[in-house]
Amino acid sequence: MKRIFFDERQHWKRFVEKYGNRIRPNVIKEIEKFRTCGTSENGFKLFVCEGCHHVRKMTFRCKGRFCTSCSNGETEEWGRLLAEDMFQVCHRHVIFTIDEGLRNIFLQHREMLKPFMDEAVKLVQGWFKKKFRVTPGIIAGLHTFGSRLNFNPHVHMLVTMRGMKENGEWKVYNYIPFSMLRKQWQVVVLKLIRRTVSEIEKKKIQPLLQKAYSANAEGFYVYAPKQKGNVKEQLKYIGRYIRRPAIALHRIEEYDGEFVTFRYYDKKEQKEKRETISVEEFISRLIRHIPDEQFKVIRHYGVYSRKLKAMCKRLVSVWQKEVRKWIVNVRKILRRRTWRERIKEGTGKDPMICPRCQCYYEYKGEVWLHGGELKVRYAVDDMARRYLTREIEHGKVKEEKTQEARRNHRISISSSEKQGQLRLFGVQ
């Protein structure tokens, strides 16, 4: 992915120069974080083996929303923490989608995405309140991309198949009337669009709204299959769609400098296909799925809402003791694992043990990015400080050489393109 964006052809830089005014500021910020992720440009920690004195630099990760490397670890950690913190009861995976003709409206009005999620949750909550007089737990996630990287906003939910009454009692149910919810969901989405867009735009998109209504007699699609499996498996499944970038790296099959070929699964024809598009189009499709700054793509509602969760757990615990019926397994929130613990659990190897002599690495200091420049943040002694300072200077020299090479390459490309244009017009 970094080759496509930042190789010697500098596709991302050319893209910004061409569409700079139309690119959201947060997109540029996230792409820059992705560019420096795992490199010394962002800072690093210095470790030295106490036995053989082998030097190891641990570069900082960006933890950005676009980064393909960071997303895997974050998805796993998110799923682990959430699975242990949820009520250990049966959950149903529910999906709310919209008509294909309305997708671009949400792309142009991203401010509707938050109420888009809220409205989907209100439908489910309202039905449970009316039918069973209970409050369910709902974890909702916004998913904006389709298999071809097209903009396709829809909502994934994990809904408890048991709801809590005001006294903490849990009522069991196993039915969601998604056929009935389809028509309600259609009305809710169309009303959301009409009250958000301006009167002038409303007149322009009225044919789209009317077509979306008439072409979906049963309403927009609501999918709520009965599923068997534990909460961890369901979270692992939904996490793949919510916490990762728009395309997995294994789907990208070829990049020749100008075009990108990737594969996708066509659900209509039930088969795998391939598509080749220009790098500019590829970048355009990818960055539209980067959420706005501070926008939460995963939200908690009902007994899982952050304001009510602690109180609900106390009520459930008290009720279970009174009736001596253990329906819900209430667990405490676990702490996040350190990077050392995650690597050790994933690979079986301790990153803090030297592979050469099996001695431990010692922390000697670190460099961080402050005010746009790399500076020594901490050093255990003068020797470590001198080493870190040399590494900073070495990085500056290396960056200058890289920029010079890129400038020469751009001059070479522009010269060859110019010669090609002259030959095209019959000039030698």
N, C-alpha and C positions, 0 to 999 in steps of 0.2 A: 504493500500500500504506500509506503514511503517513497519507493521508486516512482510510482505513478505520479505522486504529487510533487516530489522534490528532486528528481534526478537532474542530469545536466540540461535537460530541455526546459526545466523550470515551469511546468504546466500551471502550478498553483499561482505563481507570481504573475504569469501572463493572464490568468483567469481574473485575478484581483484587479489588474490594470484595466481590463476590459469591462468588468461588471462591478467595480468598486462601490459605486453609490447604491447598488441594489443588494449588496451582501450585508446581512445583519452583523452588527459589531461582535456579538457573541460567537458567531461562526468563525470569524477571523481569530478570535481569542482561542477557541478550542483547537483550531487547526495548528496554531503556533505552539500550543501545549503539546500536541501530538508530534510535531516536528522535533522538539527537543526532548521528548520522552526517552529515557534510557541513555541519554548522551551526557557528556561532561558539561555541556553548555548550561545545564539546569542545576549543576552542583553535584556533589558526591560525598560519600563518607570513606575515610581511609582506614583500612585494617592491615595489620602486619602480623605474620605468623611468629609466635614466640619461640618456635624451634628453628626453622630454616630461614626466617626473615622474608618469606615470600610476601610481596605487596599485592593487595587486592583493593580495587576501588568499587564501591557499591553506588551506582548512579541512582538518582532520585527518579521515581516514576511520576507521570503527570496526573494519573487518576482522572483523566478527562472523559467526557461523555462520547467522544469520537474514537478514542484510542482502542485499537483492536487487541493490544496486549493486555492493557489494564482491565478491560471489560471482563475477560475470562475469570480473573481472580476475584474481582468485585462481585460478579454474578454468583460464584460459589460461596463467598463469604456472606452475601446478602441472604441467599437461600438457607444457609446453615443457621444463622442467627434468627431468622424469621420462623423457621420450622420449629425451633426450640421454644420460641416465645408465643406461638399460637396455641389456641385450645386444641387438644389432641382429639378432635372429633372429625366426622366425615365432612368433606368439603366438595362442592360442585364447581366445576369450571364453566363459567358462562361468558359468551362472546356476543357483543353488540356491534353490528356493522351498519353501513349506510349505502344508499344508492351511488353507483359509480359516477353519475353526472354531478353529484354535489361535492366531490372530493376537492376540486380546485377552489371552491368557495372557502373551505376551511384552510387551504393552503394560503390564500390571500388574506384571511382573517384569523390569524393564529390565536387571537385573544378569545376565540370561541372554544378552544380546546379544553380549558379548565371546566367551564360550565357543561361542555359536552360529556365529560366524565361524570360530573355531579348529577346530571339529568338521568344518565343510565343507572346510577346507584339509587336515585330516588324512586325509580320504577320498582326495583326489587324490594327496597325497604318498605315502600308503600303497600305492596301486596302482602308482605309478611305481617305488617302492622294490622292490616284490615282482616286478613284471614285467620291469623293465629295470635294476634296481639302480643307479638314478641319483637325483640330487636336482634337481628342477625349480625354476625361479624363479616365484614366485606373488605377484601384487599383488592383494589382496582388499579390496573395499569394501562397507560395509553400506548398503543402501538400504531405507528404512522406509516410503515412501509409494507409494500407487497413484495412478491417474489422477484419482480422485475425492477425493484427499487422505486416503483411508482408511489405517489403519495396516496395512501389508503388508510385514513384514520379509523380506528376501531378500538373498542374497550375490552380488555380481558379482566375477568373477575374470579376470585376465589370466594365462594359464599358458604358459610357454615350451614350444614343441614340440621342444625339445632339452634334455637334462638332463646334468648334470656328474657324472662319476665322481670317486672320491677322488683320482686322480692329475691331475685337471684336464681329462681327455678328455671331449669332448662327443659324446653319442649322439643320433642323430636318430630321431624317431618321429612318427607323425601319426594316432594313434588314442587316443580316450578312450572307454571303455565306459560311456557315460552311462546306458544301459538297466540295466546291472548296478548302477551307483552309486545309482540311484533307490531301490531297496529298502534298501540300506545307509543311505542318507540318512534314510529314514523311521524306521528303527530308532534311529539316532543321536539324532534330534530328540526322539522320544518318551522315550528314556532320559534325555536332558538335562532334560526337563520333570519327570519323576518324581523325579529325585534333587535337584532344586532346590526345589520347592514343599514345604510342610509336609504332614504326614499328613492333617490335617483338610481342607486344600484339595485334596489328592490325591483324596479320596473325592468331593468335589464335582465335580471336572473329569473324573473317570473316564469318564463317558458320552461326553464330547467326545473323549477320547483313543481310546476304543474305536471311535467313529464315524470318526475320522480314519484309523484303521488299516484298518477294514473297507471304507471307501469308496474306498481307494486301493490296489487289488490289486497294481499295478505299482510302488507306492512314490510318494514325493513327486517333484515335477517337477525334473529336472536337464536343462538345455538347454546343449548344447555344439556349436553349428553350425560347420562348416568355413567359414572366412572367408579371403578374399584381401584383402590391403591391408597397408600399412606400419604400424609401431607407432604413429606419430603419429596416424594416422586412428583407430585403435582406442582410443587414449587420449582423443582428442577426443570420441568417442562415449560411452565409459564415464564421462568427466568430467562430461558433461551431467547424468548421473543422480546422481552421488555428491557433487559439490562445490557444487551449487546448492540454493537453498531448495525447499520442496515444490511451489511453483507459480510458473510464469513469468508475468511481468506481462502479456504479450500474451494470456494465456488469460482474464484478468479482463475481462469485457465491460461490466458495469454495476454501479454502486453508487449507490443512491438515499438513503442515510442510514440505512436499516434493513435492507436486504437486499443480498446480493452475488450476481451472476450470473456464472458462469464456464463455460467449455466444456472438454470432455474427450473422449478417444477411447475408446470402448467396444470392447475387444478381442474380446469374445464375439460381439457383433453386427456388428463390423467397420465401425463408422460413428461419426461425431462427434455428440456430444450436448451439451446444456446443462442446467445445474442451478442453481436459485435457492435459497439458504439464508439464514437470518438472520445478521447480523454476529457474534452470539455463537457460533453454530455454526461459522462460518467461522474465527474466531479459535481456537476449541477444536480444530478439525481441524489447523490450522497448527502450533500450538505443541507438539503432542505429538511432532513430528518434530525438534524442537531437541534435539541430543544432550546428555547430561550433561557437566558440566565435566571437562576432561582426557580425555574419551573419544575415542579415535582411530577415526574411521569408515573410514580407509584404513590397512591394515597390510601389511607386507612379510614374506614367508616364503621359506624355502629359500635359494637363492643370492642372492636379493634382500633377505634379512634384514640389518638394519643391522650385526649382529655378524659376519656371514660375507661380506658383499658385497666388501669390500676384499681379503680373502684369496682369494676365488673369482676375482676379476679377475686377481690375480697368477698363480694356478695356470693359468688359461686362457691367459694371455699366454705363459707358459713352455712349455706343451704345444704351442701353435701354432707357436712357433719351432722346437721339436724336430722336429715332423712336417712343418713347412713347408706347413701347410694352414690358410688363414685362413677359418675358419668364422664366428667371432664377432668383431664389430667392437667393441672395448672403448674407451669414451670416458671422459673425465674429467668430474667433476661441474661444471656451469656455475654461475656466480654468478647471484643473482637480479638482474633488471633494476630500475633505479630507476624511480620514477613518471614522470620526464621521458622516459626511454628508451621506456617502454611507450606513453605518449601520442604520442610522435613517430613510433613505428613504426605505431601504429593509425590515426592521423589524418593523418600526413605533415606535421604542423606542430609546431614547437618551442614548448612552453608558456612557455619562458623568453625568448622574443623578443616584444617589444611589437607588437601588430597595428597600432598607430597610426603609429609612426615607425620600426619595425624595429630598434630598439636593444634591448640586453639589459636584463633586470630584475636589480636588485641586491638581495641579501638584507639586510634591515634589522633583523630580530628576530623573536621569536615569543612567543605567549601559550599557556600550558598550564594544564590543570586539575590543581590541587594541593590536597589536603585539602578537596575539594568546592567550591573557589572558583577563579575564573580569576585567574592572576597572570602578570606579565611574567617570562618565563624568561630572555630575553636581548634586548638592544638594542645596536646598534652605537654609538649616540650619544644625547645627551639629547633631541634632537628626536624620534628614533624612540621613545624611552621615553615621552615625553609623548603622542605619537599613540596608542601602544598602550594607555596608561592611559585615554585618552578613549574608546577603542573598548570597553574593558571596562565603563566607566560607562554608555556608551550602550546596551550590551547588557543591563545590569541594568534600565534604565528601560524598554526595549522588552519585556522579559520580564514586568515588573510590569503593563504595559498589556495584554499578551496574557492574563495570568491574570485580570485584572479583566473583560475582555471575555468570557472563558469562564464566569466566575461569573455574569455578567448573562445569558448565554445559557442556562445551566442553570436559573436562576430563571424565565426566560421559558418554557422547555420544561415545567418542573414545574407552572407556573401554568396553561398551556394543557391539560396532561394532567388536572389537577384539574378544570378547567371541563368537560372532556369527560366525566369520570366523573360529575359532578353532573348533566349533561344526560342521561346514560345512565339515571340513576335518577329522572328526571322533575323535577329541581330546577333552576330557572333562576338 
